[in-house]
Amino acid sequence: MPWKGEKDPYKIWLSEVILQQTRVEQGRGYYERFIQKYPHIEKLAKAADEEVFKMWEGLGYYNRCKNLLFTARKIVKEDKGKFPTTYDSIAELKGVGPYTASAIASFAFNLPYAVVDGNVFRVLSRVFGIDTPIDSTEGKKQFTELAGKVLDKKEPGSYNQAIMDFGATVCTPFAPRCSDCPIQKICVAFKEGRVNQLPIKEKILHRKTRWLYYFLMEHEGKILVNKRTGKDIWENLFEFYLVETEAKVKWKKASVDQWLKEQFGIKKSEVLDISPVSSQQLTHRQIKGQFIHIQLQTVPPSLQHYQWQAIKKIKLLAFPKFINQYLSNSELKKK
């Protein structure tokens, strides 16, 4: 990305403002065009409103553009174009919140402020095994404090960039590359087989449509089961290994094999069945998902602490209707 490794606070600020509420793929082109036309803050400050708004066209959330112009002109007029150099003074700029202030302070001036974005929340939640919702007031406070504690105070800029890149490329939201992870040994979520359960988001628990993918992991006549806890649907009922996603996933044998390898280091397994999409309407939301039946040759360490129930005893456990509907028509019923 063109702003990566950048030390000019103006360019870092510009990139952060553009990326607020904008995907990287879309924002990149805008950033490059802005830098080409306004290579320094004085140039932006002198530009006509209409000209800058035309450049911004298509990005939306035009308050960002208004704040951009206001701040550029303020810095040029009051500070002769010199960008503020302390966290507090940066945070006072219009349209700059704690995240953006931390990014500018650490990347441009190597100041010890942790950048806490979605990638950082996810990495910290999994590594430390924290199930406090990251989008709750309590969670934001807890993770911000933790991010500050683990921050490399000598190289905060490099550390912030590294943890964000790590979350974007290795510790991803869906199908993280756990088997190749360099910090696998200290990751609580990996040790406990909860990588796909963390981080927790309150908004997901209340989403109108939830996609649940259940993996029926079978080994030597037994299947992995887990009892649901926490304040969510189907509390205290049993389920199989769950992967919940924000959108529909097209599972095929190849993608299942890849997921097993990257997630658990499982290289030998057999996909016995991938069910059609099932659905169930609850009072305030709709449940959709699939069931993937897998035969394992061995059980990886991270899954050994789960309950492994004999297939014949599965029918004695209390499952939610969504799972029972599948079981009533599956091959397991015949075993």
N, C-alpha and C positions, 0 to 999 in steps of 0.2 A: 504494500500500500504506500502511496507517495508521501504520506505524512509520518510513516514509521521511522523512528530514529531522529526525527526533526527536533531541533533545539530552539528554533525561532518561536518565541511565545505567541507572536501574531499568527503564524501559520498553524500552530497547535490549537489556538483559540478558534480560528476559522474552521478547522476540520471538526472540532468538537461541536461547534454550533450547527454546522451542516448535518452532522450525524445524529443530532438530537431528533428522535422520532423519524429517522430515515435509515434505510438499509445501506450497508457499506457499498454494495454493488451500484446503487443509484447515486449515492453521495460522492463517490470517487470522481466521476466526470465533472460534477459541479465544482468540487474543490479545485481540480486542475484548471478549469476555465477561470475561476476567481483568482487564483494565484497568477495566472498568465496576464490577466487584465489589471489586477490590483496586487502587484508583487510586494508592496509594503503598506503599512497602515495609513500613511499619509495619502496615498493614492486612493484608497477606499474612502477616506474621510472627505475628500474633495469631490467625489463622484456625485452626480445628480441622483436624487431618489428614484426617479423613473428608470434610469439606466440600471441601477442595482436591482430594483424589483423585477426588471425584465430578465436579468441574469438569474434571478432566483426562481423564475417562473417554472412551475412543475414540482417544486419541493413542498409546497403547502406550508401550513402553520406560519403565516407571514409575520407574526410577532417576532419570530427569530430574526428575520431580516431587518425589521425596525430596530430591534435591540442591537443588532450588528452595526448598523449605521450610527445609532445614538452613541454607542460605546466608542467606536472608532473616532468620532468627532470630539468626544469628551477627552479622550487620551491625547489627541493631537493638540487640542486647545489648552487644556489645563496642565498637561505633563510633557508638552513638546514632542509628542509621539513616542515617548518612552513607556513601554508596557510595565504595569506594576510588577514588583518582584517578590512580594510576600503573599502568603496564602490569604490572609485577612483582606488585603487590598484587592486581590484578584476576585475574591468571593463577593466583594461589594459591587463589582461591575454588573450592569443591568443584563439580566438573562443568563447569568452564570450561577449555577448551583454548586453544592458541595462536590459532586462528581467532577464537573468541569474544572473547578478550582483546583482540586487535587491533581488532576491530569496535567494542567498547565504548570503548577508548582513543582511537581516531581519530574516531568519530562523536560521542561525548559530550565529549571533552576536547581534540580536535584534536591528538592526539599522533602523531608520525611513525612509525606502524606499519602496514605493508601488510597488507591483508586478502587472503588467498589462498584462493579457493574454486574450484569447477570452471570457472566463467566466466573467472576470471582466468588459470588454467592454460591454457585454450584460447586466449585472446587472445594471451598471451605466446608460446605455442608457435608460433602462426601468424605473428605479426608478426616474430618473430626467427628463424623457420624451424628451431626446435629439435625434434629427433626423439627425445630421451630420453623414455622412458615416464613420463608424469606420475604414475602410481601406483606407481612404484618408489622405493626409498629415495634413490637418486641423483637421480632426477627431482624429488622433493619438495624436496630440499635445493637443487638448482640453480634451480628456479623460485622458491622462497622468497627466495633471495638476489637474484635478478633483480628480483623484485617490489619488494624494498626499495630497489634501485638506481634504478628508474624512478619511484618514489613521489614525488609532489609534496610536499615537506617543509613548504611553507607552508600548503597546504590539503589535508592528508592525508584528512580526512573526505570532502570533496567529490570528491577524486580516487578514493578507494576505491569510493564509491557510483557514480561515473561509469563506471569500468572494469567493475564488476559489471553495471550496466545495459546497457552496450555489448555485453557477452558474451551477455546474455539477450535482446537485441532485434535486434542487427545481426550479430555474430559468433557465430551460433547453431551448435549441434552439426551439424544437418542443414540443407542449403540456406541457408547464410549469405548475407546481402545484400551481396555483394562489390561489385557495380556501383554501389551507393549509399554505399559505405563512405568516411568522411572521412579515413581513414588508409591508404587503398589504396596510395598512392605509396610508403609505407615498409614495406609488408607483404611479407616475403620469400616466404611461402607463396603469395601471389597472383601475384607476379612469376614464380615457378617452377611455377605450376599445381599446387600441392600442398595447396591448402586442404582438400580432402576427405580427405587422408592424415594430417592433423594435427588435434589432438594424437594421440599414440600411447599406447595403454593396454595394459599387459601382460595384464590380465584379458580383454580382447577377443580377444587372440591365443590364449587358452586356453578360450574359450567353447565350449560343446558344439555350439551351432548358430550359424553365422555367415551373415549375409545379405550377398551380394555382388552389386552391380548394375554391369554392364559397359556402358559407352557406346561403341559403335562409331562414332567420328566420321570421316566420310568427306568428303574434299575433293579434287576434281580427280583422281579415280582412285586416291587414296591414303588409308590409314587410320592413325590414331594408334595406336601400340603403345608399350609400356613394359616394360622388363625388371625383374622383381621382385628386390629385394635385401633384405638384412636377414635375421635369423633367424626366418623364418616359413614357412608352407607354400609349396611351389612355388618355392623359392629358385632364382634364375637362369633361370627360365622366363619366357616373354613373356605379356603380357596386354593388354587394352584399357584405356581410362580407367576406373578403378574408384572407385565410391562404396560404402563399407561402412557399414551402419547397424545399430543395436542391435535393431531390430524390422523386420517386413515393411513395405514401402512399396508403395502402390497407384499405380503409374505409369500415367498417361494422357497423351495428346498435350498437353493443356493444362498439366499439371504439369511435363512435360518442357520445354515452351516457356518456362514461368515460371522453371524451374531454370536453363536456359541464359541467360536474360536477367539474372537476379539474380547468377548466379555469374560469368559471363564477359562480360556486356554484349552477348550475341548476340541480335539482334532478327530476323534472317532465317535461317531454317533449315527443314528438312523432316524430320519424323519418318517414316522409311520402314517401321519395324517395331518392335513391342514384343513380345518372345517370351513364351510361357507360362513359368510358374515351373519352373526346373530344379533338380535336387538330385543330390548325390553324397555317399555315405557314406565318410568317411575312417576311419582306425583309431580315433581318439578324439573325432571331432566330425563333424557333418553340415554340408555346404555347401549353401546354397540361394540362389537368385537369378534374375535375368533379364538379357536382353541387349536394349539399346535402340539401334537402328541409326538414325543421323542423318546427313543430307546438309547440309554447311555451305557457305555461299556464300563466306565468308572465314574465316581462322583467326585467332582473337584472339591478341595478343602473349604472353599467359601460357601458351599451348599450342604456340607455335612451336618451342620447344626440344626437344619430344618427338620421337621417331622417327616419321616418316610414311612408311610402307612401301606400295609399289604393291600393289594388291589381288592381282595375279597371283603375287606373291612371299610372300604371307601364309602359304601352305601350306608354305613352306620353314622357317618359324620353329618353335621348340619351345614349344608351349603345354601347359598342364595338361589332363588328361582332361576336366575340367568345361567348358573352353572348346572343346576339340576336338569334344565331343558336339554342341555348338551348331553349330559350323562345318560339320560333316558334313551337316547338314540345312538350312543356311541358303542364301539367295540368293547369297551371296558365292561359293559353290562353283561357281556357273554362270558367274561373271565371269572 
